[in-house]
Each structure stands twice: as structure tokens, then as C-alpha cells.
Amino acid sequence: MHATPASDDALAPDLRRFIAERVASGAYGSPDEVLRAAFQALAAQEKPPRNPADEILDGILQSRTTGFAVLDLTSGRTLAVNDYALALAGVSREAFERGDWTGIAPGGESNRDAVAQLLARGWCDPYDTDWPGSQGRPIPVRISSGTLLPGDPPRAVVQIEDLRPHHLLNEALEESRLLFQSLFEAAPLHAGVVEERGEDFVYVVTNRAIAERLGLAEGGLDGRSLVDLGFTQAQSDAWRDLMRRCHADGRPLTLEFELAQNGRSLGWFHGTFTPLPPGPSRGARTSFVATEVTEQKQMMQALRESEARLRSLTDNLPNGLVYQLERDPDGALRFTYISGAVERLHGLTAEAVLADFELLDSQVLEEFRPVLEAARRHGAENGLTLDIEIPMRAPSGEVRWFRRTSAPRMQENGVQVWDGVEIDVTERRRAAEAARDRSHELETVLATVPAAVWFTHDRDVRHVVRNRYAMHLMGLDPEATQSFGSAGIPHIRLMRDGEAVTARDMPLQRAVRGERLHEEEYAFVFADGRVHTLLSSAAPLQDEAGHIVGAVSVGLDITERKRAEEQRMLLIHELNHRVKNTLATVQAIAVQSLRGSESPQAARDTFTARLMALAAAHDVLTRESWEGADLVDVVAGAVAPHRAEDADRFEVAGPAVRLTPSMALSIAMALHELATNAAKYGALSSEGGRVVIAWAVSDATLRLEWREHGGPPVVVPTRKGFGTRLIERGLAAELGGEVRLAYEPAGVACLMSVPLRPAEAEGDAAAA
């Protein structure tokens, strides 16, 4: 392949025109075109004239990052070389141009001859060798040529390519390949490549994860199809359709699928299938990367089932609903979830409430809306749980009470979320109101009933509740809670039949053990000596199952009734005694009145007068229920028949003295006899006569004096009549006292000294 060289005159204008056109257009064309033109000019003349175009060509040649040289194929002389080739060879331009082939073929003469032979045929296959380099380190280069230039001797253009970038690229590629291979094999993902072969698709590249998942050794999938691996024909057909669809679409496909091998599920996978361009003599290839999502699927299924159960639970929550509320930073509220029970409770659909927040709140009674809003605002500002009961009017018109409880939590975006529950508490409130009414009624009964009540709901009777009557009876503060008779109340002893009652045997404790007490008598004995008698009954408190949960004890204060009974018995005994004494007295009066009387009429008058005096004394005692009489009343009753016409005839003086019934009767009869005798024979028998009755108490003794003035002269009787004996003997015997009767010239005088009981003496002294 030799070309006839063109003449200098013919070549130069063409070259200049070529370059001028490229310069004018601003485009030099491809580097090969420019270099070919440059070396054609070099071949035409060993030393081409230097002109602007030559300068441009030389600049282009020197700026290349590839070495170029022009060789004389006959002499082996280097006709031209650029600086990049000199740098790769590590020699000077003179040495390169000296004609030594070793400058570009360091392999020696044999190498040069081989290159010369190839170049002579017009082509040199690229070959790789090492050049010394300017730094003394070998530089791998690739030498290639195939361009013969016209002229004689034959010449050729040689290209010297620095292979260091290629080596670095190859090393990087190899490193990347090894890294990818390592990651590909170690990745837990199922990855590989399948290739279409005939009517089937087979695995051509797989990683270890797939082999392990299918129970095969590494590489055991290569060249095998799904049917070969034990998958069903249906799965294999679906697999082929997927591969073909992926290539038909020309873009990756992502889907979720389940694999089953030999009738056993291998699990669910999430995979991406990417079509690859087919190689030479290859079918369509598809790469895939799949992640097993069986656990996630199971978790999602469990989550869906849990959500379904939760929704079913919230939708069917008895008398309640569940909701989630959001509050924006600007205070706007909206429901993000509300259970379906809202329709059952409020007649509103969940969709309507989610769309309009005010729809549900519009059912709140108007006077309670500010309360609800204030509670929400307070909870939002302070991060506190909302817990409020509000009345709401349903579309039916019925007003029912609902308790809303929700807790806030703040999100990063400033939105406050409230998770809450709303419960219908209407029946509970009604029951509570009824219980309060019953409790109020019970408290009213306990506060007004005239009985002491104790009850406890503690099986150990550590906490006892009493009504006010019981606390008053026990002398306790209204706030006291101690059990009576315990060590906490030392001023009371509980007695029964004269014996102290232990804590275990108290009525309430016995009732807690299951005993029932009916009207047992107990005595509260106080430290100051006071005694209260109680008639107690007790019974256990039981729940619906019949278990004892406490006890109640009721006590009636029968102290006054006991005293009345004792007084009644005393009066009965006293009455019997007095009746006997009265009959005896009447008998004695009758006998003495009839004995020695001047006439029957006189006897009758005397007897009648004495009976009237006795009756008057009885009247005084009757008015006092026979508990006693005041001495001044006894004196007034005895002298009343004789002072009716002239009240000044009697002078009565003395302190208040309380007499026993027996003392009152005896003194009344004695004064009657003295007054009767004075009316017959003494001071009261004359108009100017007067009687002084005076008494005093000293040393627990009553001293009463009767003294007459202004009557007729006194004559000492020759014998003692009934009246004298009644006074001197009967009074002294009856009262255990002393009576002295004196017949003084100025008038009859009688001094009675009667001992008083201690209580009477203390009362008299206080009265004095």
C-alpha cells in the first residue's frame, strides 16, 4: 500500500486552503483529519516552510495527549515526533530522530523488524510494551500504526498511547467488580439475573441468599428454571409473563408476590425487575432484587386484624365512644378519628362529625358550653388531662350526661393531639342522685331518731360511724370515729348484769361475727358516776351474695324509763305502806274521837275534822306525785281552815325545806291537832289571839316551833288526849325526832326537832 507523493507546489496550496477553511469556520474537524493533513505535509517535504498554518498544525500536534511520530520505513529514521511521545520514551528529540528504532521499539532489533514488516504491508496491529519514561519508571504504552504516507521512501504515522489511565481504570473496574461481587454475595437480598432461553427463563446469575432460601448449594440455580426447582407450572407461567411484560414495557416493575416450592410456601417477597439489553447471541435478560416481607406481611395482617378488633371494640363500646382530637397552634380543633358508636349515642355519623367539628359540640347544653371550652383551654395550656361531665341533648330531645376524658400529647409540628373516650354516665348519675337522696333521707332519720345507732363496713370494726344521738349519749365530739368501749374512750365502761363487757363481746363485734342481738340491756358507766341504761339490738350487714360486710347496732336510752319503773315500784311500795298507815291512822282517829266524846255529834265533828286534815296533807303530796312536799305548803294546808277569815292571826316564817312524804303527813297532822286545840282552848278561841309558826335548819335538823299569843290563860290539862299523844309520841316515833309540848301562861308552845336526810339538808342549806 504505497501512495505517490504529491508535489510541494500542489500540496501546499491545498493544505493551506484546508487549514484556512478550518480556521475561518472555527472547526478543525476531527483530530485524525487534522493530523493526517499535517503528516501529509510533513511527508511531502522534510522541512516544510514555516507559515501560520504550519504553526497552527504544530500547536495542534504538540497539544495532543497522545504520542505521535513519523517514521522512514526504509532507514528507520524518525522524521518527526511530538513532545508527548518524547516524554513517554524518556529520551531527547535528537536521540529519537537519530533513526534508532529502539527509541520506539525498546524490545530490540527483532521487534523492530517485526514492526517494519508489518508497516511495509501497510498495517501494524497494536501491541503493548513498556517505555522508560522521563522519571525513570517504566510506562506502559500501546503502539499502533496503519497510516502510510505517500512519497519515497515509504513513511508511516505511529501513535504511542499511554496505557496508565487504562490500567488505573481497569484496576478500578476490577476493584468495583470484586466489591460488587462481595456485596452481591453477602447481601441478605435475593438478587440475580434470569435469561430467556426458548420458551423458558433460567437463572444465569444468583447470589448466595437465593440458594440458601431454596436449600441449594451456591451456584446450584445456574441454568435452571422455576419448574426445575420444584415450583408449580402456574408459578412458572406467571414468572415468564412477568419477564416478558417487563421487557415489553422497557422499564422496571415492582410488585409483591408469594413463592411456593413443592407445595410449601417460601414466603412473601417484594421485588423489582429491571430489563437488561440482550448480549450477543443471548436472549432477553432481566435483573431482579427481592426482599422477603413475610414477617412484615404477617405483622401488617396482625395489625389489620388488631385494628379491626379495635374498631369493632370502639364501635361497640357499651355506652361509649373513642375519639382523637387535634388542636392546631392557632387553637383550631378537629376530629381525626371517632368511633362508629357516635351514631348510636348522638344520632350522628362518624363521617359528618369528622367533617364538622362543631356538629357534636352543638348538642352540649348551651349553659355548659363555656365550661367545656374553659376546661379544654386549661388542659391545652397546661398539658393536663381533660375530665369533665357534660349534659347533651340528643336529636330525640332527651338530655343525657356524658363524661369526656382525654390526655394531650404534643407533636413536633406544634399540633396537640388528644386521645379520649366519652362514656354515657346518665344512669350512674341518676343512681348517684337516688343514692344521695336515700342517703340524705337516712341521715335525716339517723339525725332525728331518738336512738343511738352505730354501724361499720369494716370486718375488724376499726372504723365505726355513729349518729348524733350516739355521740351525744357517749359524750363524744361529733367528728369522733372511735369505737365505743375501746381504749380510745377511757371515760366509759360498758357493763352488762354488773359485769364489764370485753371488746370482743360488744354488740357490734358480735354482730360482725354473724350473731343477732335483740333488746339486750347494757349500762354506760361514766367516770363521774353517771349511768345510762341502753336496750341494744344488733345484726350483721350482708352483700347480695350473703357475705357479711359489716354490722349495725341500735341502742335505746331507757335510763329515764328505768328510773320511772323504779319510782313506780317505790311509789307502789310507798302507797301500800301509806295505805296501811293511813288506815291505821283513821282507825286511831276514829277510836280516839269517839272515846270520851260528849255526844255523837261532837265525836263526828272531831273525826271529820281530823280526816279533812289528813286529806289536805294527802292533797299536797298528790300534787307532788308523792315524791315529797315543801314545808311551807304543808303549813299552809294545815292552818288553812283557821285563817280563812283573818289571815293576820298566823305569822309563818322559815326557809324552803323539802319534806319526804312521811314527814309531810306527820307534820301536817301535828299542826292540825295544834290548830284544833288552839281553836277550842287557846289563842284562836279569842279575837285577839295569834299563832307564830317558825322553823330553821341547823346541823341537818329541822327545828319547827308553834307558839300561841293573846289567848285565854292556859290551864295545864289533867290528862293527855289523842292530839297530845299524836304530837308527842306519833311524830317522834314516825320521824325519829323529838317533840316538846309546853303549856306556858302566855300560850301553848310546841318545839319539834326532826332530822333531815343528807340530800335534804344540802338542798335546805343551799336554799337558805
C-alpha positions in Angstrom: 0.0 0.0 0.0 2.1 2.8 -1.3 0.9 6.2 -2.5 2.6 8.5 -4.9 3.7 11.7 -3.2 2.2 14.9 -4.4 4.5 17.8 -5.4 5.2 20.6 -3.0 3.6 23.2 -5.1 0.4 21.1 -5.4 0.3 20.1 -1.8 1.0 23.4 -0.1 -2.0 25.3 -1.5 -4.3 22.5 -0.8 -3.1 22.2 2.8 -3.2 25.9 3.4 -6.6 26.1 1.9 -7.7 23.2 4.1 -6.4 24.8 7.3 -7.7 28.3 6.3 -11.1 26.9 5.8 -11.0 25.2 9.3 -9.6 28.4 10.9 -12.2 30.5 9.3 -15.0 28.2 10.3 -13.7 27.8 13.8 -13.8 24.0 13.5 -10.7 21.9 12.7 -12.7 18.7 12.2 -11.7 15.5 13.9 -8.2 15.2 15.3 -7.5 12.4 12.8 -8.3 14.6 9.8 -6.1 17.4 11.1 -3.2 15.1 11.9 -3.5 13.3 8.6 -3.3 16.6 6.8 -0.3 17.7 9.0 1.7 14.5 8.4 0.9 14.5 4.7 2.5 18.0 4.6 5.5 16.6 6.6 5.8 13.7 4.2 5.8 16.0 1.2 8.8 17.9 2.4 11.3 17.1 5.1 11.4 20.7 6.2 8.2 22.3 5.3 8.2 26.1 5.2 7.1 27.7 8.4 3.9 29.7 7.9 0.9 30.5 10.1 -0.9 27.3 9.1 2.2 25.2 9.9 2.4 26.9 13.3 -1.2 26.0 14.0 -0.7 22.4 12.9 2.4 22.2 15.1 0.4 23.6 18.0 -2.3 21.0 17.5 0.2 18.2 17.3 2.0 19.3 20.4 -1.2 19.8 22.4 -2.3 16.2 21.9 -2.1 13.9 25.0 -1.2 11.0 22.7 2.4 10.5 21.3 2.8 10.7 17.5 5.9 10.0 15.3 6.6 9.8 11.6 9.0 7.0 10.6 11.0 6.4 7.5 10.3 2.8 6.8 13.4 2.3 4.7 16.1 3.8 7.1 14.1 3.6 10.3 14.8 7.2 10.8 12.3 9.3 12.8 11.3 12.1 10.7 9.1 13.9 13.3 7.9 13.4 16.9 5.7 15.4 19.3 6.7 16.3 22.9 4.2 13.8 24.5 5.9 10.9 22.7 9.3 12.2 23.8 8.1 12.3 27.5 6.8 8.7 27.2 10.1 7.5 25.7 12.2 9.4 28.2 14.8 10.4 25.5 15.7 13.6 23.8 14.4 14.7 20.4 17.8 14.2 18.8 18.0 10.6 20.1 14.5 9.9 18.9 15.3 11.3 15.4 18.6 9.6 15.2 17.0 6.7 13.4 17.4 4.2 16.2 14.2 2.0 16.2 14.9 1.2 19.7 13.6 4.7 20.5 10.1 3.5 19.9 10.6 -0.3 19.9 12.7 -1.0 23.1 12.2 -4.6 22.5 15.2 -4.8 20.2 16.0 -5.5 16.6 13.7 -8.4 16.3 10.9 -6.2 17.5 11.8 -3.5 15.0 12.0 -6.0 12.2 8.5 -7.3 13.0 7.2 -3.8 13.1 8.9 -2.9 9.8 7.5 -5.9 8.1 4.0 -5.1 9.3 4.3 -1.5 8.4 5.6 -2.5 5.0 2.3 -4.3 4.4 0.5 -1.1 5.3 -0.8 -2.1 8.8 0.5 -2.7 12.3 -1.7 -4.3 14.9 -1.5 -2.5 18.2 0.9 -4.0 20.7 1.7 -3.2 24.3 5.2 -2.6 25.7 7.0 -0.6 28.3 8.9 2.7 27.7 11.4 4.1 30.1 9.6 7.4 30.8 11.1 10.7 31.8 11.1 9.7 35.5 13.0 6.5 35.1 9.9 4.4 35.8 8.6 2.2 33.1 5.4 3.5 31.4 3.1 1.0 29.8 2.3 2.1 26.2 0.3 0.8 23.2 1.9 1.4 19.8 -0.3 1.3 16.8 0.0 2.4 13.1 -1.7 1.9 9.9 -1.3 5.1 8.0 1.2 5.1 5.1 2.1 8.4 3.8 2.8 8.9 0.0 6.4 9.5 -1.1 9.6 7.8 -1.4 11.0 6.3 0.8 7.7 5.0 2.4 6.7 6.6 5.6 4.2 5.8 8.3 2.5 7.6 11.2 2.9 5.8 14.6 0.6 6.5 17.5 2.0 5.9 21.0 -0.8 5.7 23.7 -0.1 6.0 27.4 -1.8 3.0 29.0 -1.5 4.1 32.6 -5.1 5.6 32.7 -6.4 2.4 31.1 -4.6 0.4 33.7 -5.9 2.6 36.5 -9.4 2.3 35.0 -9.1 -1.5 34.7 -7.9 -1.7 38.3 -10.8 0.4 39.5 -13.2 -1.7 37.5 -11.7 -4.8 38.9 -11.9 -3.4 42.4 -15.5 -2.4 41.8 -16.3 -5.8 40.3 -14.8 -7.5 43.4 -16.6 -5.1 45.7 -19.9 -5.6 43.9 -19.3 -9.4 43.9 -18.7 -9.3 47.6 -21.8 -7.2 48.3 -23.8 -9.3 45.9 -22.9 -12.5 47.6 -23.2 -11.1 51.2 -26.4 -9.1 50.8 -29.4 -10.5 52.5 -31.4 -9.5 49.5 -32.4 -12.1 46.9 -30.7 -10.9 43.7 -29.9 -12.3 40.3 -30.3 -12.3 36.6 -32.7 -14.5 34.5 -32.3 -15.1 30.8 -34.9 -16.1 28.2 -33.9 -19.5 26.6 -36.5 -20.8 24.2 -39.9 -20.9 25.9 -38.5 -20.6 29.5 -36.5 -18.3 31.6 -33.5 -19.7 33.6 -31.2 -18.3 36.2 -27.8 -17.2 34.9 -26.6 -15.2 37.9 -27.7 -15.6 41.5 -26.4 -14.7 44.9 -25.9 -16.9 48.0 -29.2 -15.7 49.7 -31.3 -17.3 46.9 -29.5 -20.6 47.1 -29.8 -20.8 50.8 -33.5 -19.8 50.7 -34.2 -22.7 48.2 -32.0 -25.1 50.1 -29.3 -25.4 47.4 -25.6 -25.1 47.3 -24.1 -21.9 45.9 -24.4 -21.9 42.1 -27.0 -24.7 42.2 -29.5 -22.5 40.5 -27.4 -21.6 37.4 -29.2 -22.7 34.2 -32.3 -24.0 36.0 -35.9 -22.8 35.6 -38.6 -22.5 38.2 -40.2 -25.8 37.2 -36.8 -27.5 37.6 -36.6 -26.1 41.1 -40.0 -27.5 42.2 -42.3 -24.6 41.6 -45.7 -25.2 40.1 -46.4 -24.7 36.4 -48.7 -21.9 37.2 -46.0 -20.0 39.0 -43.6 -20.7 36.2 -46.0 -19.3 33.7 -46.7 -16.2 35.8 -42.9 -15.8 36.0 -42.4 -15.9 32.3 -45.3 -13.5 31.7 -43.7 -11.1 34.2 -40.3 -11.2 32.4 -41.9 -10.6 29.0 -44.1 -7.8 30.3 -41.0 -6.2 31.9 -39.2 -6.2 28.5 -42.3 -5.1 26.7 -42.7 -2.0 29.0 -39.0 -1.3 28.8 -39.0 -0.1 32.4 -38.6 -1.7 35.9 -41.6 -3.4 37.5 -42.1 -3.5 41.3 -44.6 -5.9 42.8 -45.2 -8.2 45.8 -45.5 -12.0 45.3 -45.6 -15.3 47.1 -43.4 -18.3 46.3 -44.3 -21.9 47.0 -41.9 -24.8 46.4 -43.0 -28.4 46.4 -46.3 -27.3 47.9 -44.6 -25.4 50.8 -44.8 -21.7 51.0 -41.4 -20.0 50.9 -42.9 -16.7 52.0 -43.8 -13.3 50.5 -41.3 -11.1 48.7 -41.2 -7.5 47.5 -39.2 -7.4 44.2 -38.1 -5.0 41.5 -37.5 -6.5 38.0 -35.4 -4.5 35.5 -35.0 -5.3 31.8 -31.4 -5.6 30.6 -30.2 -5.2 27.0 -29.6 -8.6 25.4 -25.9 -9.5 24.7 -24.6 -11.1 21.5 -26.4 -14.4 20.8 -28.3 -14.1 24.1 -32.0 -13.9 24.9 -33.7 -11.2 26.9 -32.2 -10.8 30.3 -33.9 -9.4 33.4 -32.2 -8.5 36.7 -34.2 -8.7 40.0 -33.7 -7.7 43.6 -36.3 -9.1 46.1 -36.7 -8.6 49.8 -38.6 -11.1 51.9 -41.6 -9.4 53.5 -43.2 -12.4 55.1 -42.8 -11.1 58.6 -43.9 -7.6 57.6 -47.0 -9.2 55.8 -47.8 -11.1 59.0 -47.3 -8.0 61.1 -49.4 -6.0 58.8 -52.1 -8.7 58.7 -51.9 -8.8 62.5 -52.1 -5.0 62.6 -55.1 -5.1 60.3 -56.8 -7.7 62.4 -55.9 -5.7 65.6 -57.3 -2.6 64.0 -60.4 -4.4 63.0 -60.8 -5.7 66.6 -60.1 -2.3 68.0 -62.6 -0.7 65.6 -65.1 -3.3 66.5 -64.5 -2.8 70.1 -64.7 1.0 69.9 -67.7 0.9 67.7 -69.5 -1.4 70.1 -68.2 0.0 73.3 -71.2 -0.1 75.7 -72.5 3.4 76.3 -69.3 5.0 75.0 -67.2 6.0 72.1 -63.4 6.6 71.3 -62.1 9.7 69.6 -58.9 11.5 68.6 -58.9 15.3 68.5 -56.2 17.7 67.1 -55.6 21.2 68.2 -53.6 23.4 65.9 -51.2 26.1 67.3 -53.8 28.7 66.4 -56.4 26.9 68.6 -58.4 25.3 65.8 -59.9 21.9 66.7 -60.9 19.0 64.5 -61.6 15.3 65.0 -59.2 13.0 63.2 -61.0 9.8 64.4 -64.3 9.0 66.1 -65.8 5.5 66.5 -69.0 4.5 64.9 -70.7 4.5 68.3 -71.3 8.2 67.8 -74.3 7.4 65.7 -75.8 5.2 68.4 -75.2 7.7 71.1 -75.7 11.0 69.3 -77.5 10.2 66.1 -74.6 11.5 64.0 -72.5 9.6 61.5 -68.7 9.5 62.1 -68.1 11.0 58.6 -70.3 14.0 59.4 -68.5 14.6 62.8 -65.1 14.3 61.1 -66.2 16.9 58.5 -67.7 19.3 61.0 -66.2 19.6 64.5 -68.9 21.8 65.8 -71.6 19.3 64.9 -71.1 17.2 68.1 -70.5 20.1 70.4 -73.7 21.7 69.3 -75.6 19.0 71.3 -74.0 20.3 74.6 -76.5 22.3 76.6 -75.8 26.0 76.0 -75.1 26.9 79.6 -72.4 24.2 79.7 -70.5 25.1 76.5 -68.4 27.8 78.2 -67.5 25.3 80.9 -66.3 22.7 78.3 -64.4 25.3 76.4 -62.6 26.6 79.5 -61.7 23.1 80.5 -60.3 22.4 77.1 -58.3 25.6 77.1 -56.9 25.0 80.6 -55.9 21.4 79.7 -54.2 22.5 76.4 -52.3 25.4 78.0 -51.1 23.3 80.9 -50.8 19.8 79.3 -53.4 18.4 81.7 -55.9 15.6 81.3 -59.4 16.7 80.4 -62.0 15.0 82.7 -65.5 16.6 82.6 -69.1 15.6 82.7 -71.5 17.5 80.5 -75.2 17.2 79.6 -76.0 16.8 75.9 -79.4 16.9 74.1 -79.8 14.2 71.5 -81.8 14.7 68.3 -84.6 12.8 70.1 -84.8 15.7 72.6 -83.6 13.5 75.5 -80.9 15.1 77.7 -78.2 12.6 78.8 -75.0 13.1 80.7 -71.6 12.2 79.2 -68.1 12.0 80.8 -65.3 13.0 78.4 -61.8 12.0 79.4 -58.7 12.7 77.2 -55.0 13.1 77.6 -52.9 15.6 75.5 -49.6 14.9 73.7 -47.6 17.5 71.7 -46.2 16.7 68.3 -43.1 18.2 66.8 -45.1 20.3 64.4 -46.8 22.0 67.3 -50.1 20.2 66.8 -51.6 18.9 70.1 -53.3 15.5 69.9 -55.9 14.5 72.4 -56.8 10.7 72.7 -60.0 10.4 74.5 -63.1 8.4 75.4 -66.7 9.5 76.0 -68.9 7.5 78.3 -72.7 7.8 78.8 -73.0 8.3 82.6 -76.7 9.2 82.7 -77.8 6.1 84.6 -74.8 6.4 87.0 -75.7 10.0 87.8 -79.3 9.1 88.3 -78.3 6.2 90.6 -76.0 8.6 92.4 -78.7 11.2 92.8 -81.1 8.5 94.0 -78.4 7.2 96.4 -77.8 10.8 97.6 -81.5 11.2 98.2 -81.7 7.9 100.1 -78.5 8.8 102.0 -80.0 12.2 102.8 -83.2 10.6 104.0 -81.2 8.1 106.0 -79.0 10.8 107.5 -82.2 12.8 108.4 -83.7 9.7 110.0 -80.4 9.0 111.9 -80.2 12.6 113.0 -83.7 12.8 114.3 -84.4 9.3 115.6 -84.3 9.2 119.4 -82.0 6.2 119.4 -78.2 5.6 119.2 -77.0 4.0 116.0 -73.6 2.5 115.3 -72.6 0.8 112.1 -69.4 -0.3 110.3 -68.4 -1.7 106.9 -65.2 -3.0 108.4 -65.0 -6.6 109.4 -62.3 -5.7 112.0 -64.5 -2.9 113.4 -61.7 -0.4 113.2 -63.9 2.4 111.8 -67.3 3.0 113.3 -69.9 5.6 112.2 -72.4 6.9 114.7 -75.4 9.2 114.5 -75.5 12.4 116.6 -77.7 10.8 119.3 -75.0 8.1 119.9 -72.2 10.7 120.0 -74.2 12.9 122.4 -75.0 9.8 124.6 -71.3 8.9 124.8 -70.2 12.5 125.4 -68.1 12.5 122.2 -67.2 15.2 119.7 -69.3 15.0 116.5 -66.2 14.2 114.5 -65.1 11.3 116.6 -64.8 7.9 114.9 -63.5 5.6 117.7 -65.5 2.6 118.7 -67.3 3.0 122.0 -65.9 1.0 124.9 -62.4 0.8 123.3 -59.2 2.1 124.8 -59.8 5.4 122.9 -62.8 6.2 125.2 -61.5 5.7 128.8 -64.3 7.6 130.4 -66.9 4.9 129.6 -67.2 1.3 130.8 -69.8 -1.0 129.2 -71.5 -3.2 131.7 -74.0 -6.0 131.5 -75.6 -7.7 134.5 -73.0 -5.9 136.7 -70.0 -7.3 134.7 -67.7 -5.4 132.4 -68.1 -6.2 128.7 -64.9 -7.0 126.8 -64.2 -5.5 123.3 -64.9 -8.9 121.7 -68.3 -9.2 123.3 -69.7 -5.7 122.4 -72.8 -5.8 120.3 -71.2 -4.5 117.1 -68.4 -7.0 117.3 -70.7 -9.9 118.0 -72.9 -8.9 115.0 -69.9 -8.8 112.7 -69.3 -12.4 113.6 -72.8 -13.2 112.5 -74.8 -13.0 115.8 -78.1 -11.3 116.0 -78.9 -9.4 119.3 -82.4 -8.5 120.4 -83.1 -6.0 123.2 -80.2 -6.8 125.5 -79.6 -4.3 128.4 -76.2 -2.6 128.8 -75.1 0.1 131.0 -72.8 3.0 130.1 -70.9 3.8 133.3 -69.1 7.1 133.1 -66.1 8.1 135.1 -68.1 10.7 137.0 -70.5 8.1 138.3 -73.3 8.7 135.8 -75.0 5.6 134.5 -77.1 5.3 131.3 -79.0 2.2 130.6 -79.3 1.0 126.9 -81.6 -1.5 125.3 -79.4 -2.8 122.4 -80.1 -4.8 119.3 -77.6 -5.6 116.6 -77.4 -7.5 113.3 -74.8 -8.2 110.6 -74.8 -6.4 107.2 -74.6 -8.7 104.2 -74.0 -8.2 100.5 -76.0 -9.7 97.7 -74.1 -13.0 97.9 -74.9 -13.2 101.6 -71.3 -12.4 102.8 -71.0 -10.3 106.0 -69.5 -6.9 105.1 -70.3 -5.1 108.4 -72.8 -4.7 111.2 -75.3 -2.3 112.7 -76.2 -1.8 116.3 -79.1 0.3 117.7 -79.4 1.4 121.3 -82.4 3.0 123.1 -81.6 5.0 126.1 -84.0 3.6 128.7 -82.4 5.4 131.7 -85.4 7.5 132.4 -87.8 4.6 131.8 -85.8 2.5 134.3 -85.9 5.4 136.8 -89.7 5.7 136.2 -90.1 2.0 136.7 -88.0 2.2 139.9 -90.0 5.2 141.0 -93.3 3.4 140.2 -92.3 0.4 142.2 -91.2 2.7 145.0 -94.5 4.5 144.9 -96.4 1.3 144.9 -94.5 0.1 148.0 -94.9 3.6 149.5 -98.6 3.6 148.6 -99.1 0.2 150.2 -97.2 1.4 153.3 -99.2 4.7 153.4 -102.5 3.0 152.9 -101.7 0.7 155.7 -100.6 3.7 157.8 -103.5 5.8 156.7 -106.0 3.1 157.6 -104.2 2.7 160.9 -104.3 6.4 161.4 -108.0 6.6 160.5 -108.7 3.8 162.9 -106.8 5.5 165.7 -108.6 8.8 164.9 -111.9 7.1 165.0 -111.3 5.3 168.2 -109.9 8.4 169.9 -112.5 10.7 168.5 -115.4 8.5 169.7 -113.8 7.8 173.1 -114.7 10.3 175.7 -116.8 12.5 173.4 -119.6 14.4 175.0 -122.0 13.5 172.3 -122.1 11.6 169.0 -122.3 14.8 167.1 -119.1 16.1 168.7 -117.4 12.8 168.0 -118.5 13.0 164.4 -117.2 16.6 164.0 -113.9 15.8 165.6 -113.4 12.7 163.4 -114.4 14.6 160.3 -112.0 17.5 161.0 -109.1 15.1 161.6 -109.9 13.2 158.4 -110.0 16.5 156.5 -106.6 17.5 157.8 -105.3 14.1 156.8 -106.8 14.5 153.3 -105.3 18.0 153.0 -101.9 16.6 153.7 -102.5 13.9 151.1 -103.6 16.6 148.6 -100.2 18.3 149.0 -98.3 15.0 148.4 -100.5 14.1 145.5 -99.7 17.3 143.7 -96.0 16.4 144.1 -96.6 12.8 142.9 -95.9 11.6 146.4 -92.2 12.5 145.8 -92.3 14.9 148.7 -93.7 18.4 149.7 -92.4 21.8 150.6 -92.8 22.6 154.3 -94.4 26.0 153.6 -97.2 24.2 151.6 -97.7 21.7 154.4 -98.0 24.5 157.0 -100.4 26.5 154.7 -102.6 23.5 154.2 -102.8 22.6 157.9 -103.8 26.1 159.1 -106.0 27.0 156.1 -109.3 26.2 157.8 -108.5 28.6 160.7 -107.1 31.6 158.7 -109.8 32.0 156.1 -111.5 34.8 157.9 -108.4 36.5 159.5 -105.2 35.9 157.7 -103.2 38.0 160.2 -103.8 35.6 163.0 -101.0 33.4 161.7 -97.3 34.5 161.3 -95.4 32.0 159.3 -91.6 32.3 158.6 -88.8 29.9 157.6 -86.6 28.8 154.7 -87.6 26.4 152.0 -87.4 22.9 153.2 -88.3 19.8 151.1 -90.0 17.1 153.2 -90.4 13.4 152.4 -94.0 12.1 152.1 -93.9 10.5 155.6 -92.5 13.7 157.2 -95.1 15.8 155.4 -98.0 13.7 156.7 -96.7 13.6 160.3 -96.1 17.3 160.5 -99.4 18.1 158.8 -101.3 16.0 161.4 -99.4 17.5 164.2 -100.1 21.1 163.1 -103.8 20.2 162.6 -104.0 19.0 166.2 -102.3 22.1 167.5 -104.6 24.3 165.4 -107.7 22.5 166.5 -106.7 22.7 170.2 -105.9 26.4 169.8 -109.3 27.0 168.2 -111.0 25.2 171.1 -109.0 26.4 174.1 -106.1 28.5 173.0 -105.2 31.7 171.1 -107.5 31.0 168.2 -110.5 30.8 170.6 -110.4 34.6 171.3 -110.4 37.5 168.9 -107.0 38.9 169.8 -105.1 35.6 169.8 -102.3 34.9 167.3 -100.1 32.0 166.4 -96.4 32.1 165.3 -95.1 29.2 163.2 -91.3 29.5 162.5 -88.6 27.0 161.6 -85.0 26.8 160.7 -82.4 24.2 159.6 -79.2 23.6 161.5 -76.9 20.6 161.6 -79.1 18.6 159.2 -82.0 19.0 161.7 -85.3 20.8 161.1 -86.4 22.8 164.1 -90.1 23.9 163.9 -91.8 26.0 166.7 -95.5 26.6 167.3 -96.2 29.4 169.8 -99.6 30.9 170.8 -100.1 34.5 172.0 -103.1 36.6 173.2 -105.4 33.7 174.1 -107.1 32.9 177.4 -105.0 31.8 180.3 -103.5 28.4 179.8 -104.6 25.6 182.0 -102.5 22.5 182.2 -104.7 19.5 181.3 -105.2 16.9 183.8 -104.9 14.1 181.2 -103.4 13.8 177.7 -105.8 13.4 174.9 -105.3 11.8 171.4 -103.9 15.0 170.0 -101.3 15.4 172.6 -100.2 11.7 172.2 -100.3 12.1 168.4 -97.9 15.1 168.7 -95.6 13.8 171.3 -95.4 10.2 170.6 -96.5 9.7 167.0 -94.4 12.4 165.5 -91.4 11.4 167.4 -91.8 7.8 166.6 -92.7 8.4 162.9 -89.8 10.8 162.2 -87.2 9.7 164.7 -87.3 13.2 166.1 -88.1 14.9 169.4 -91.2 16.9 170.4 -91.6 19.1 173.4 -95.1 20.5 174.3 -95.2 23.3 176.9 -98.3 24.9 178.5 -96.9 28.3 179.2 -99.1 31.0 180.8 -98.8 33.2 177.6 -99.9 30.3 175.4 -99.1 26.8 174.3 -95.7 26.3 172.8 -94.5 23.2 170.8 -90.9 22.6 169.6 -90.3 19.9 167.0 -86.7 18.7 166.1 -86.7 16.4 163.0 -83.5 15.0 161.5 -83.2 15.5 157.7 -81.6 13.2 155.2 -78.2 14.4 153.8 -79.6 15.3 150.4 -82.4 17.3 152.0 -80.0 19.1 154.3 -77.8 20.1 151.4 -80.8 21.4 149.5 -82.1 23.3 152.5 -78.7 24.8 153.2 -78.4 25.9 149.6 -81.9 27.3 149.7 -81.2 29.2 152.9 
